[in-house]
């Protein structure tokens, strides 16, 4: 997987009860960066893997297809 859309990021944040502030504090990111990804999504295989881990606590190989856009 090479992209994660903004819609999917927002959906995963809601499903996993993640907040902008909580992600920023836990992963040592700026809230500005979290907002940017929430609004624009993320591109790049390694970035997608990182964000899936941030949002779900599991990498894509550990996931069912539930996180994929419909």
Residue pairs with C-beta under 8 A, 6 or more apart in sequence:
1 45
1 48
1 60
1 68
2 43
2 44
2 45
2 48
3 41
3 42
3 43
3 48
4 41
4 42
4 43
4 47
4 48
4 51
4 52
5 41
5 69
6 37
6 38
6 39
6 40
6 41
7 41
7 69
8 41
8 67
8 68
8 69
9 37
9 38
9 41
9 42
9 51
9 55
10 38
12 18
12 52
12 55
12 56
12 67
13 19
13 23
13 38
13 55
16 55
16 56
16 57
18 54
18 55
20 31
20 34
20 35
20 38
21 31
23 29
23 34
23 54
23 55
24 30
24 31
24 33
24 34
26 54
27 54
37 51
42 48
42 51
48 60
49 59
49 60
52 58
52 59
52 60
52 63
52 67
53 59
56 63
56 67
60 67
